[in-house]
Amino acid sequence: MEKIAAFKGKIAFTGPECSGKTTLALWLSEHLSLPLVEEQARNYLAGKCSYSWEDVQNIGQRQFEMNQTALNCICDTEMTVIRIWEKVRYGSISNTTEELSAKDSYTLLFLCQPDFPWESDPLREHPNERASLFSLYQQDLGFRGLKYHVLQGNLEERKSKILTLLNLIS
């Protein structure tokens, strides 16, 4: 695959668990030689048996802060993940998460469809609800008026779509 010349901007991946966000973020970070901002939930929850709504808000705060550390970077996740997590698990979105979401913006935002086979992971909670979660992501992004691009299909198809979009804005 061809390299994109010196991309300037911030790209984020969002979507339900096990939808390819980390795989694509790692690839694109390497492909564009840009820093990767990792998903903060993984480290925060490592070794914990349970978590609270406050924990999710703390994860959101950390994710937001880390995503703001560079002008040009690839973000493994963003605030929509926190919004949907809070809504599904606790029934609403906290004021803190609403405020951070309003400040969050990206040059490109990719919504990953969960059409990959499910892979078990101690931090994944919804193996059978990924399609309905994807719909919640679409609704939330649309409600907030955010421009996003859906990534679906196999890994090569997703990479090709990303590169096509990058070529259009470069």
C-alpha positions in Angstrom: 0.0 0.0 0.0 1.2 3.5 -0.8 2.3 5.8 1.9 0.5 9.1 2.4 2.9 12.1 2.3 3.2 13.8 5.7 -0.4 13.7 6.9 -1.2 16.5 9.4 -4.2 15.9 11.6 -5.8 13.7 14.2 -7.6 10.5 13.3 -9.7 8.5 15.7 -11.4 5.1 15.6 -14.7 4.3 17.4 -17.1 1.5 17.5 -18.2 -1.5 19.5 -15.8 -3.9 21.2 -14.0 -6.3 18.9 -14.6 -4.2 15.7 -11.0 -3.7 14.6 -10.3 -0.3 16.3 -6.9 -1.2 17.8 -5.7 -3.3 14.8 -6.5 -0.4 12.5 -5.1 2.3 14.8 -1.8 0.4 15.2 -1.5 -0.1 11.4 -2.3 3.5 10.6 0.0 4.9 13.2 2.9 2.9 11.7 1.8 3.6 8.1 1.7 7.3 8.7 4.6 7.4 11.2 2.4 9.2 13.7 2.1 8.7 17.5 -0.5 6.2 18.7 -2.8 7.2 21.6 -3.8 3.9 23.1 -7.1 3.0 24.6 -7.0 4.0 28.3 -9.6 1.6 29.6 -7.3 -1.4 29.1 -4.6 -0.2 31.5 -7.1 1.4 33.9 -9.1 -1.8 34.3 -6.2 -4.3 34.2 -6.5 -6.5 37.2 -9.8 -5.1 38.4 -12.8 -7.5 39.0 -15.4 -4.8 38.7 -15.7 -1.1 38.0 -18.0 1.8 38.8 -19.6 4.7 36.8 -16.9 6.9 38.4 -14.2 4.6 36.9 -15.8 4.9 33.4 -15.8 8.7 33.8 -12.1 8.7 34.9 -11.3 6.5 31.9 -13.1 9.1 29.7 -11.1 11.9 31.3 -7.8 10.1 30.7 -8.7 9.2 27.1 -9.7 12.8 26.3 -6.5 14.2 27.9 -4.3 11.7 26.1 -6.1 12.3 22.8 -5.3 16.0 23.2 -1.5 15.5 23.7 -0.6 15.8 20.1 -1.9 17.8 17.1 -1.0 14.9 14.7 -1.8 11.4 16.0 -3.9 8.3 15.7 -6.3 7.7 18.6 -7.4 4.1 19.3 -10.6 5.3 20.7 -12.5 8.5 21.6 -15.3 9.9 23.7 -18.2 8.1 21.8 -17.0 4.8 23.3 -17.3 6.3 26.8 -20.7 7.8 25.9 -22.1 4.5 24.7 -20.5 2.6 27.6 -22.1 4.9 30.2 -25.5 4.8 28.4 -25.6 1.0 28.1 -24.2 0.2 31.5 -25.7 3.1 33.6 -28.6 4.3 31.7 -27.4 7.8 30.9 -24.3 9.9 30.0 -22.6 11.9 32.8 -22.2 15.6 32.6 -18.5 15.2 32.6 -18.6 12.9 29.6 -21.0 15.3 27.8 -18.7 18.3 28.4 -15.6 16.4 27.2 -17.4 15.1 24.2 -18.3 18.6 23.1 -14.6 19.5 23.0 -13.5 16.4 21.2 -12.8 16.7 17.4 -10.8 14.9 14.8 -9.7 15.4 11.2 -11.1 12.0 10.4 -13.4 9.8 12.6 -13.9 6.1 11.6 -16.7 4.0 13.0 -15.8 0.4 12.8 -18.6 -2.1 12.1 -18.4 -5.2 14.2 -18.3 -7.6 11.3 -15.1 -9.4 12.5 -15.5 -12.7 14.3 -15.8 -12.2 18.1 -12.6 -12.7 20.1 -13.0 -13.3 23.8 -11.2 -10.8 26.1 -11.7 -10.2 29.9 -12.6 -6.6 29.2 -15.3 -7.3 26.5 -18.8 -7.6 27.8 -21.2 -7.8 24.9 -20.5 -10.7 22.5 -24.1 -10.9 21.2 -25.0 -7.2 21.3 -22.4 -5.8 18.9 -24.9 -5.0 16.1 -27.3 -3.1 18.4 -24.3 -1.3 19.9 -23.2 -0.3 16.4 -26.6 1.3 15.9 -26.3 3.2 19.2 -22.9 4.6 17.9 -24.5 5.7 14.6 -27.4 7.3 16.5 -25.1 9.1 18.9 -22.7 10.4 16.2 -25.7 11.5 14.1 -27.3 13.2 17.1 -24.1 15.2 17.8 -23.8 16.1 14.1 -20.3 14.5 13.8 -19.0 13.5 10.4 -17.7 9.9 10.4 -16.9 7.2 7.9 -18.0 3.6 8.4 -15.4 0.9 8.0 -16.6 -2.6 7.2 -15.5 -5.7 5.5 -12.1 -7.4 5.9 -9.0 -5.7 7.1 -7.7 -5.0 3.6 -11.0 -3.4 2.5 -10.9 -1.2 5.6 -7.3 -0.2 5.0 -8.1 0.7 1.4 -11.0 2.9 2.4 -8.8 4.7 4.9 -6.1 5.3 2.4 -8.6 6.5 -0.2 -10.0 9.1 2.2 -6.6 10.2 3.3 -5.6 10.8 -0.3 -8.7 12.9 -0.8 -7.9 15.2 2.1 -4.1 15.4 1.6 
